[in-house]
Amino acid sequence: MSDLPTPGTAPGNRDGGPAAPWPPLPEWQQPAPAHTWQAPESSGPTAPPSTPDVPAPVMPAPITPSSVTPVPAAAAPAQGLATGTAGLGLPPGLPEPSLPLKRPRRWLPLLLAIVVVGGSALGMLGYLGWKIGPLAFAVGLSAALLPVPVLVAAFLWLDRYEPEPPKLLVISFLWGAFPATLLALGVNSFFSGWLNVVTLPDAVVATVVAPFIEELGKAAFPLWILWRRRRELSGITDGIVYCGLSGVGFAMVENILYLGGHGFYSGNEQWGPYSGAQLVFGMFLVRILMSGFAHPLFTSMTGIGIGIAARSASSWVRWCAPVGGLLLAMTLHGSWNLMATLAAEISPYFFLYGYIAVMVPVFLSMIGVALWVRAREGRLALQVLPAYATAGWLTPPEVAAMGTLSRRHAARVWARRVAGDPGRKAMKEFQFAATRLALVRDGMNRGLDENPADRDRSIAEERDLLQVLNATRAVFVGRDPQVPPAFFDGAAYRMTFPDGVTRTVPMPAEPVVPVPVLLPPPAPAYPAAYPPMPGYPYPPQPYYPPQAV
């Protein structure tokens, strides 16, 4: 293992050959004179080494200084989020990033979702108002809404690493609240003797028909996301979040029917409003405090299958994982209803024993799984992003700061201290882009892109994310007076000491988080051609190739 070179020297060849000199920097990319590190001239840059995770692809031809029109570099804006590449010294061939990232608009599916959800809401709310009356509906709605903010906040807290699009989260909740409940009401009523076509015993409807149709209805929209918007799913966490929110919406409307109809309406009709209020209180303890997690828990099993399918390149897994999760959700739901049926017809101890021995352990296990898969998103960033640090796009402290939520919070606090509220917002956008970049690259490594269009979309998204990293970094780097001016070249730091001399400082064994550094020379324009699967090249920084270590 060779030592890191000092300024003015070049790294040795990894194969034991002579040292390869670094190329000169174009004039438009020269740093400020006080922090300049001059490299000897060369005929061309050295390609970065391949990583063991991706087969060594043919790297795209680097952009030469003669192919880029010089653009004078300007200082980063003192405040406010950077909205483009002006002032960053980027070559004209590099398109300007959008902050935040813009997703393509799909109006027709959104319009259809609004029509279906809106029509189902009118139908379901109209039915409840007609069935139990305005007063009982108001009582049931007031009681059913109480646990909703807590459950929704829990699922949103789970999705902190890479938050999902708000519109999809809202539609998932509303889908479970209205279309799924309306479908379940119609099917359950039909098999219970509605229209005198099919009449099944209530126990069969509760333990067989209801679990099947209710779980299928709640999972319909998350399954549509898997089918049509699979790129929105970053793993098991997202599947749990979408399905869990659908379950929360379903439970809310079902509780309106039970608390308002079977509780207040029945008690008020037979014994008066005080008896109705007592029934509502008793049902509230059982259905919300003791079992308010039931519907989200059942549907989360489907979410696990959806998340596994979204990150698998195997067509067999993509089909079997959602089906397996859905069958598990139906089984748990049927078991829950069976315990309630046996408790009502034989002994209440059936429900008590089943609740303690089965449902509570399943619930606690599900919490552990959810926390584990959420932490995995942070570990994924630590596994994937170091290759971008090797190529010079990120610094090791920036990668280390992505590992846990506490580190990310510390980085946002630091950015706010040195650059104010715009710095905090820029750091938040930087972290989101870096997390998304890790997921995109992990998808490339797994081979999730089945056709050229998907591969082109992944390449374009990776390029946009790298542009966002460069633009947001400009808001908060180089503003901490306690840190000397420096930049990272993929292998070591070039730091300007108080005596005015720029020296090479090797990376520490444990990166200090965060270490703000001055911006390295910005990324060159991308070549048009990329190699096919398997594997994609990590976008290089040809002006600062990695050093041999």
C-alpha positions as CSV (number, residue, x, y, z in Angstrom):
1,M,0.0,0.0,0.0
2,S,1.6,3.2,-1.1
3,D,1.5,6.5,0.8
4,L,-0.6,9.4,-0.3
5,P,1.3,11.8,-2.6
6,T,2.2,15.2,-1.6
7,P,1.3,18.3,-3.7
8,G,3.0,18.2,-7.0
9,T,3.3,14.4,-7.2
10,A,1.1,11.8,-8.8
11,P,-0.2,8.5,-7.5
12,G,1.5,5.3,-8.4
13,N,0.0,2.9,-10.9
14,R,-2.1,0.2,-9.2
15,D,-0.6,-2.5,-11.3
16,G,3.0,-1.6,-10.2
17,G,3.8,0.5,-13.3
18,P,5.2,4.0,-13.4
19,A,3.3,6.9,-11.8
20,A,0.6,8.5,-13.9
21,P,0.5,12.3,-13.7
22,W,-2.7,14.2,-13.1
23,P,-4.2,16.3,-15.9
24,P,-4.1,20.1,-15.7
25,L,-7.1,22.0,-14.5
26,P,-8.9,24.2,-17.1
27,E,-8.7,27.9,-16.3
28,W,-12.4,28.2,-15.6
29,Q,-12.2,25.6,-12.9
30,Q,-9.1,26.9,-11.1
31,P,-9.8,27.5,-7.3
32,A,-9.0,30.8,-5.6
33,P,-5.3,31.6,-5.6
34,A,-4.9,31.1,-1.9
35,H,-6.2,27.5,-2.1
36,T,-4.8,26.5,-5.5
37,W,-3.1,23.1,-5.9
38,Q,-1.3,22.9,-9.2
39,A,-0.9,19.4,-10.8
40,P,1.6,18.5,-13.5
41,E,0.3,18.3,-17.1
42,S,-0.8,15.0,-18.6
43,S,-2.3,13.7,-21.8
44,G,-5.5,12.7,-20.0
45,P,-7.1,11.7,-16.7
46,T,-7.0,8.4,-15.0
47,A,-10.3,6.5,-14.8
48,P,-11.6,5.7,-11.3
49,P,-11.4,2.1,-10.2
50,S,-14.4,-0.1,-10.3
51,T,-16.1,-1.2,-7.1
52,P,-16.6,-4.8,-6.2
53,D,-20.4,-4.4,-6.2
54,V,-20.6,-3.6,-9.9
55,P,-18.8,-5.4,-12.7
56,A,-16.0,-3.2,-14.2
57,P,-17.8,-1.4,-17.0
58,V,-16.3,0.6,-19.8
59,M,-16.1,4.1,-18.5
60,P,-17.5,6.9,-20.7
61,A,-14.9,9.1,-22.3
62,P,-14.0,12.0,-20.1
63,I,-14.7,15.6,-21.1
64,T,-11.5,17.3,-22.1
65,P,-10.9,21.0,-21.3
66,S,-11.1,21.8,-25.0
67,S,-14.6,20.6,-25.2
68,V,-15.9,22.9,-22.5
69,T,-16.4,26.6,-22.9
70,P,-14.7,28.5,-20.1
71,V,-17.2,29.9,-17.5
72,P,-15.8,32.1,-14.7
73,A,-16.5,30.7,-11.3
74,A,-18.5,32.8,-8.9
75,A,-19.0,32.7,-5.2
76,A,-21.8,30.8,-3.7
77,P,-24.9,32.9,-2.8
78,A,-24.8,34.3,0.7
79,Q,-28.3,33.3,1.5
80,G,-31.3,31.5,0.0
81,L,-31.4,28.2,-1.7
82,A,-29.6,27.9,-5.0
83,T,-32.1,27.6,-7.8
84,G,-29.8,26.9,-10.6
85,T,-26.2,26.5,-11.6
86,A,-25.5,30.2,-12.2
87,G,-22.6,31.2,-9.9
88,L,-21.3,27.6,-9.6
89,G,-19.1,27.7,-12.6
90,L,-20.8,24.7,-14.3
91,P,-20.1,24.2,-17.9
92,P,-23.0,25.2,-20.3
93,G,-23.5,21.5,-21.3
94,L,-24.8,20.6,-17.8
95,P,-28.5,21.2,-17.5
96,E,-29.7,23.2,-14.5
97,P,-31.0,21.2,-11.6
98,S,-34.5,21.7,-10.2
99,L,-34.9,22.2,-6.4
100,P,-36.8,20.2,-5.3
101,L,-36.7,17.4,-7.8
102,K,-39.7,17.6,-10.2
103,R,-41.6,14.4,-10.9
104,P,-43.5,13.9,-14.1
105,R,-47.2,14.9,-14.0
106,R,-49.7,12.2,-14.5
107,W,-53.1,13.9,-14.6
108,L,-55.3,11.1,-15.8
109,P,-54.6,8.6,-13.0
110,L,-54.8,11.4,-10.4
111,L,-58.2,12.6,-11.9
112,L,-59.5,9.0,-11.8
113,A,-58.4,8.6,-8.2
114,I,-60.2,11.8,-7.3
115,V,-63.4,10.7,-9.0
116,V,-63.3,7.2,-7.4
117,V,-62.4,8.5,-3.9
118,G,-64.8,11.4,-4.1
119,G,-67.7,9.3,-5.3
120,S,-67.1,6.7,-2.7
121,A,-66.8,9.3,0.0
122,L,-70.2,10.7,-0.9
123,G,-71.8,7.3,-1.1
124,M,-70.3,6.1,2.2
125,L,-71.0,9.2,4.2
126,G,-74.5,9.5,2.7
127,Y,-75.2,5.9,3.7
128,L,-73.9,6.4,7.3
129,G,-75.9,9.6,7.7
130,W,-79.1,7.9,6.4
131,K,-78.5,4.7,8.4
132,I,-77.8,6.0,11.8
133,G,-78.9,9.6,11.7
134,P,-77.0,13.0,12.0
135,L,-76.6,12.9,15.8
136,A,-75.2,9.4,16.0
137,F,-73.0,10.1,12.9
138,A,-71.5,13.2,14.6
139,V,-70.9,11.2,17.8
140,G,-69.3,8.3,16.0
141,L,-67.2,10.7,13.8
142,S,-65.9,12.6,16.9
143,A,-64.8,9.4,18.6
144,A,-63.4,7.7,15.5
145,L,-61.2,10.7,14.7
146,L,-59.3,10.7,18.0
147,P,-56.8,8.0,17.2
148,V,-56.2,9.0,13.6
149,P,-53.6,11.8,14.1
150,V,-51.6,9.5,16.4
151,L,-51.6,6.6,13.9
152,V,-50.9,8.8,10.9
153,A,-48.0,10.6,12.7
154,A,-46.5,7.2,13.6
155,F,-46.4,6.1,9.9
156,L,-45.1,9.5,8.8
157,W,-42.4,9.2,11.5
158,L,-41.4,5.8,10.1
159,D,-40.9,7.4,6.6
160,R,-38.4,10.1,7.6
161,Y,-35.4,8.9,5.6
162,E,-37.0,9.3,2.2
163,P,-40.5,10.8,2.5
164,E,-43.0,9.7,0.0
165,P,-45.0,12.1,-2.3
166,P,-47.8,13.7,-0.1
167,K,-50.5,13.2,-2.7
168,L,-49.9,9.4,-2.8
169,L,-50.0,9.3,1.0
170,V,-53.3,11.3,1.1
171,I,-54.8,9.1,-1.6
172,S,-53.8,5.9,0.3
173,F,-55.6,7.2,3.4
174,L,-58.7,8.3,1.5
175,W,-58.7,5.0,-0.5
176,G,-58.9,3.0,2.7
177,A,-61.5,5.3,4.2
178,F,-64.1,5.3,1.4
179,P,-63.6,3.1,-1.7
180,A,-62.4,0.1,0.4
181,T,-65.1,0.5,3.1
182,L,-67.8,0.9,0.4
183,L,-66.7,-2.2,-1.3
184,A,-66.5,-4.2,1.9
185,L,-70.0,-2.9,3.0
186,G,-71.5,-4.0,-0.3
187,V,-69.9,-7.4,-0.5
188,N,-70.5,-8.3,3.2
189,S,-74.1,-7.1,3.0
190,F,-74.6,-9.2,-0.2
191,F,-73.4,-12.4,1.5
192,S,-75.4,-11.7,4.6
193,G,-78.7,-11.9,2.8
194,W,-79.0,-8.5,1.1
195,L,-81.3,-8.8,-1.9
196,N,-82.1,-12.4,-0.7
197,V,-79.6,-13.8,-3.3
198,V,-76.9,-15.4,-1.1
199,T,-77.3,-15.9,2.7
200,L,-74.4,-17.1,4.7
201,P,-74.2,-17.4,8.5
202,D,-72.8,-14.3,10.2
203,A,-69.8,-16.2,11.6
204,V,-68.8,-17.3,8.0
205,V,-69.2,-13.8,6.7
206,A,-67.1,-12.4,9.6
207,T,-64.3,-15.0,9.5
208,V,-64.1,-15.7,5.7
209,V,-65.8,-13.1,3.5
210,A,-64.9,-10.0,5.4
211,P,-61.2,-10.6,5.8
212,F,-60.9,-11.5,2.1
213,I,-62.7,-8.5,0.7
214,E,-61.5,-5.9,3.3
215,E,-57.8,-6.7,2.9
216,L,-58.1,-6.8,-0.9
217,G,-59.9,-3.5,-0.9
218,K,-57.4,-1.8,1.4
219,A,-54.4,-3.1,-0.5
220,A,-55.8,-2.2,-4.0
221,F,-54.2,1.3,-4.2
222,P,-50.8,0.3,-2.8
223,L,-50.8,-2.6,-5.3
224,W,-51.5,-0.1,-8.0
225,I,-48.5,1.9,-6.9
226,L,-46.4,-1.2,-7.2
227,W,-47.8,-1.9,-10.7
228,R,-47.6,1.6,-12.1
229,R,-45.3,3.7,-9.9
230,R,-42.8,1.1,-8.7
231,R,-40.0,3.7,-8.6
232,E,-41.8,5.5,-5.8
233,L,-41.3,2.4,-3.6
234,S,-37.9,2.4,-2.0
235,G,-38.4,-0.8,0.0
236,I,-40.4,-2.4,2.8
237,T,-40.7,0.8,4.7
238,D,-42.7,2.5,1.9
239,G,-44.9,-0.5,1.5
240,I,-45.8,-0.5,5.2
241,V,-46.5,3.2,5.1
242,Y,-48.9,3.1,2.2
243,C,-50.7,0.0,3.4
244,G,-50.8,1.3,7.0
245,L,-52.3,4.6,6.0
246,S,-55.0,2.8,4.0
247,G,-55.7,0.6,7.1
248,V,-56.0,3.7,9.3
249,G,-58.5,5.3,6.9
250,F,-60.5,2.0,6.8
251,A,-60.6,1.7,10.6
252,M,-61.7,5.4,10.9
253,V,-64.9,4.9,8.8
254,E,-65.6,1.5,10.3
255,N,-65.4,3.0,13.8
256,I,-67.9,5.6,12.8
257,L,-70.3,2.8,11.9
258,Y,-69.6,0.8,15.1
259,L,-69.4,3.7,17.6
260,G,-72.1,5.8,16.1
261,G,-74.5,3.1,14.9
262,H,-74.0,0.0,17.1
263,G,-73.1,2.2,20.1
264,F,-74.9,5.5,20.4
265,Y,-77.7,5.0,18.0
266,S,-78.8,1.6,19.4
267,G,-78.4,2.7,23.1
268,N,-80.2,6.0,22.4
269,E,-83.1,4.3,20.7
270,Q,-83.7,1.7,23.5
271,W,-82.7,3.4,26.7
272,G,-81.9,7.1,26.0
273,P,-78.8,9.2,25.3
274,Y,-77.0,8.4,28.6
275,S,-77.1,4.7,27.8
276,G,-75.9,5.5,24.3
277,A,-73.0,7.4,25.6
278,Q,-72.0,4.5,27.9
279,L,-72.0,2.1,25.0
280,V,-69.8,4.5,23.0
281,F,-67.4,4.7,25.9
282,G,-67.2,0.9,26.3
283,M,-66.7,0.4,22.5
284,F,-64.1,3.1,22.5
285,L,-62.0,1.3,25.0
286,V,-62.2,-2.0,23.1
287,R,-62.1,-0.9,19.5
288,I,-59.7,2.1,19.7
289,L,-57.5,1.8,22.9
290,M,-57.1,-2.0,22.8
291,S,-57.4,-2.8,19.1
292,G,-57.0,0.5,17.2
293,F,-53.8,-1.0,15.6
294,A,-55.6,-4.0,14.1
295,H,-56.5,-2.8,10.6
296,P,-53.2,-1.1,10.0
297,L,-51.3,-4.1,11.4
298,F,-53.2,-6.6,9.1
299,T,-52.6,-4.5,6.0
300,S,-49.0,-3.9,6.8
301,M,-48.4,-7.5,6.1
302,T,-49.3,-6.8,2.5
303,G,-47.0,-3.8,2.6
304,I,-44.1,-6.0,3.5
305,G,-44.8,-8.1,0.4
306,I,-45.1,-5.0,-1.7
307,G,-41.8,-3.6,-0.5
308,I,-40.0,-6.9,-1.1
309,A,-41.4,-7.0,-4.6
310,A,-40.5,-3.4,-5.4
311,R,-36.7,-4.0,-4.7
312,S,-36.4,-7.4,-6.4
313,A,-35.3,-8.1,-9.9
314,S,-36.9,-11.6,-9.9
315,S,-40.3,-11.7,-11.6
316,W,-41.1,-14.7,-9.4
317,V,-40.6,-12.7,-6.3
318,R,-42.5,-9.7,-7.7
319,W,-45.6,-11.9,-8.1
320,C,-45.3,-14.1,-5.0
321,A,-44.3,-11.6,-2.4
322,P,-47.4,-9.3,-2.6
323,V,-49.7,-12.4,-2.8
324,G,-48.0,-14.0,0.2
325,G,-48.3,-10.7,2.2
326,L,-52.0,-10.4,1.2
327,L,-52.7,-14.0,2.3
328,L,-51.0,-13.4,5.6
329,A,-53.0,-10.2,6.1
330,M,-56.3,-12.1,5.4
331,T,-55.2,-14.9,7.8
332,L,-54.5,-12.5,10.7
333,H,-57.7,-10.6,10.0
334,G,-59.8,-13.8,9.9
335,S,-58.1,-15.0,13.2
336,W,-59.0,-11.7,14.8
337,N,-62.6,-12.0,13.8
338,L,-62.8,-15.6,14.8
339,M,-61.6,-14.7,18.3
340,A,-64.3,-12.0,18.5
341,T,-67.0,-14.5,17.3
342,L,-66.0,-17.2,19.8
343,A,-65.9,-14.6,22.6
344,A,-69.5,-13.5,21.7
345,E,-70.9,-17.0,21.3
346,I,-69.0,-19.1,23.9
347,S,-66.8,-17.2,26.3
348,P,-65.0,-13.8,26.4
349,Y,-61.8,-15.6,27.4
350,F,-61.3,-16.6,23.8
351,F,-60.7,-13.0,22.9
352,L,-58.6,-12.2,25.9
353,Y,-56.3,-15.2,25.5
354,G,-56.0,-14.7,21.8
355,Y,-55.3,-11.0,22.2
356,I,-52.5,-11.6,24.7
357,A,-51.0,-14.7,23.2
358,V,-51.2,-13.9,19.5
359,M,-52.0,-10.3,18.6
360,V,-49.8,-8.5,21.1
361,P,-46.7,-10.5,20.1
362,V,-47.5,-10.0,16.4
363,F,-47.9,-6.2,17.0
364,L,-44.6,-5.9,18.9
365,S,-42.8,-8.0,16.3
366,M,-44.2,-5.7,13.5
367,I,-42.8,-2.7,15.4
368,G,-39.4,-4.3,15.5
369,V,-39.5,-5.1,11.8
370,A,-40.6,-1.6,10.9
371,L,-37.8,0.0,12.9
372,W,-35.2,-2.4,11.5
373,V,-36.1,-1.8,7.8
374,R,-36.2,2.0,8.5
375,A,-32.7,1.9,9.9
376,R,-31.6,-0.1,6.8
377,E,-32.2,2.9,4.6
378,G,-29.5,4.7,6.6
379,R,-27.2,1.7,6.3
380,L,-27.9,1.5,2.6
381,A,-26.5,5.1,2.2
382,L,-23.3,4.0,4.0
383,Q,-23.0,1.0,1.7
384,V,-23.6,2.7,-1.7
385,L,-22.5,6.3,-1.4
386,P,-18.8,5.7,-0.6
387,A,-18.3,5.0,-4.3
388,Y,-19.4,8.5,-5.1
389,A,-16.9,9.8,-2.5
390,T,-14.2,7.8,-4.3
391,A,-15.2,9.5,-7.6
392,G,-15.1,12.9,-5.9
393,W,-18.8,13.7,-5.8
394,L,-19.1,13.5,-2.0
395,T,-16.7,13.7,1.0
396,P,-16.4,11.0,3.6
397,P,-18.0,13.1,6.3
398,E,-21.0,13.8,4.0
399,V,-21.4,10.1,3.6
400,A,-21.0,9.4,7.3
401,A,-23.6,12.1,8.2
402,M,-26.2,10.1,6.2
403,G,-25.9,7.0,8.4
404,T,-28.5,7.7,11.2
405,L,-31.3,10.2,11.8
406,S,-29.3,11.8,14.7
407,R,-26.4,12.5,12.4
408,R,-28.7,14.0,9.8
409,H,-30.2,16.2,12.5
410,A,-26.7,17.3,13.7
411,A,-25.8,18.2,10.1
412,R,-29.0,20.3,9.7
413,V,-28.2,22.1,13.0
414,W,-24.7,22.8,11.8
415,A,-25.9,24.1,8.4
416,R,-28.4,26.4,10.2
417,R,-25.6,27.8,12.4
418,V,-23.3,28.6,9.6
419,A,-25.8,29.6,6.9
420,G,-29.1,30.4,8.6
421,D,-32.4,28.9,7.7
422,P,-31.6,28.7,4.0
423,G,-28.6,26.5,5.0
424,R,-30.9,24.2,7.0
425,K,-33.3,23.9,4.1
426,A,-30.4,23.2,1.7
427,M,-29.0,20.5,4.0
428,K,-32.4,18.9,4.2
429,E,-32.7,18.8,0.4
430,F,-29.1,17.6,0.2
431,Q,-29.9,14.7,2.5
432,F,-33.0,13.8,0.6
433,A,-31.2,13.8,-2.7
434,A,-28.3,11.7,-1.3
435,T,-30.8,9.2,0.1
436,R,-32.6,9.0,-3.2
437,L,-29.2,8.7,-5.0
438,A,-28.3,5.7,-2.9
439,L,-31.7,4.0,-3.7
440,V,-31.3,4.7,-7.4
441,R,-27.8,3.3,-7.5
442,D,-28.8,0.3,-5.4
443,G,-31.6,-0.3,-8.0
444,M,-29.0,-0.2,-10.8
445,N,-26.8,-2.7,-8.9
446,R,-29.8,-5.0,-8.3
447,G,-30.8,-4.9,-12.0
448,L,-34.3,-3.5,-11.3
449,D,-34.5,-1.8,-14.7
450,E,-36.0,-4.3,-17.1
451,N,-36.0,-2.3,-20.3
452,P,-33.9,0.5,-21.9
453,A,-36.5,3.2,-21.0
454,D,-36.2,2.3,-17.3
455,R,-32.4,2.3,-17.5
456,D,-32.4,5.7,-19.2
457,R,-34.7,7.0,-16.6
458,S,-32.4,5.8,-13.8
459,I,-29.4,7.4,-15.5
460,A,-31.3,10.7,-15.9
461,E,-32.4,10.6,-12.3
462,E,-28.9,9.9,-11.1
463,R,-27.6,12.9,-13.0
464,D,-30.3,15.2,-11.7
465,L,-29.6,14.1,-8.1
466,L,-25.9,14.8,-8.5
467,Q,-26.7,18.2,-9.8
468,V,-28.9,18.8,-6.8
469,L,-26.1,17.8,-4.5
470,N,-23.8,20.3,-6.1
471,A,-26.4,23.1,-6.0
472,T,-27.5,22.6,-2.4
473,R,-24.0,22.2,-1.1
474,A,-23.1,25.7,-2.4
475,V,-25.4,27.2,0.2
476,F,-23.6,26.0,3.4
477,V,-20.0,24.9,2.5
478,G,-17.1,27.2,3.2
479,R,-19.0,29.3,5.7
480,D,-17.7,27.9,9.0
481,P,-14.8,30.2,10.2
482,Q,-13.5,27.5,12.5
483,V,-12.6,25.2,9.5
484,P,-9.7,26.0,7.2
485,P,-10.4,26.2,3.5
486,A,-10.2,22.8,1.9
487,F,-11.6,20.5,-0.8
488,F,-11.8,16.7,-1.3
489,D,-10.4,15.1,-4.4
490,G,-11.7,11.5,-3.8
491,A,-8.7,10.3,-1.8
492,A,-7.4,13.1,0.4
493,Y,-8.1,16.7,1.6
494,R,-6.2,19.7,0.1
495,M,-6.2,22.1,3.1
496,T,-4.8,25.6,3.2
497,F,-3.1,26.2,6.6
498,P,-2.7,29.6,8.3
499,D,0.8,30.0,6.8
500,G,-0.8,30.0,3.4
501,V,0.6,26.7,2.2
502,T,-1.8,24.1,0.8
503,R,-1.0,20.6,2.1
504,T,-2.3,17.1,1.5
505,V,-4.2,15.7,4.6
506,P,-5.2,12.1,4.4
507,M,-8.7,11.0,5.4
508,P,-9.1,10.1,9.1
509,A,-10.1,6.6,10.0
510,E,-13.4,7.9,11.4
511,P,-14.8,10.9,9.5
512,V,-15.7,13.9,11.6
513,V,-19.3,14.8,11.1
514,P,-19.8,17.3,9.6
515,V,-16.6,18.7,8.1
516,P,-17.6,21.5,5.8
517,V,-15.2,22.0,2.9
518,L,-15.0,24.3,0.0
519,L,-16.6,23.2,-3.2
520,P,-14.4,21.1,-5.5
521,P,-14.5,21.8,-9.2
522,P,-18.0,21.1,-10.4
523,A,-19.0,18.1,-12.5
524,P,-18.4,18.0,-16.2
525,A,-21.1,17.5,-18.8
526,Y,-22.2,13.9,-19.2
527,P,-21.3,12.0,-22.4
528,A,-24.3,10.7,-24.3
529,A,-23.4,7.0,-24.3
530,Y,-23.7,4.7,-21.3
531,P,-22.9,1.0,-21.3
532,P,-25.8,-1.5,-21.1
533,M,-26.7,-3.7,-18.1
534,P,-25.4,-5.3,-15.9
535,G,-24.0,-2.4,-14.0
536,Y,-23.6,1.3,-14.7
537,P,-20.4,3.3,-14.3
538,Y,-20.2,5.7,-11.4
539,P,-20.1,9.2,-12.9
540,P,-16.4,10.2,-12.6
541,Q,-14.8,13.5,-11.7
542,P,-12.0,13.4,-14.4
543,Y,-10.2,16.5,-13.2
544,Y,-9.5,14.9,-9.7
545,P,-9.1,11.1,-10.2
546,P,-8.8,8.9,-7.1
547,Q,-5.3,8.4,-5.8
548,A,-3.8,5.0,-5.2
549,V,-3.8,3.9,-1.6
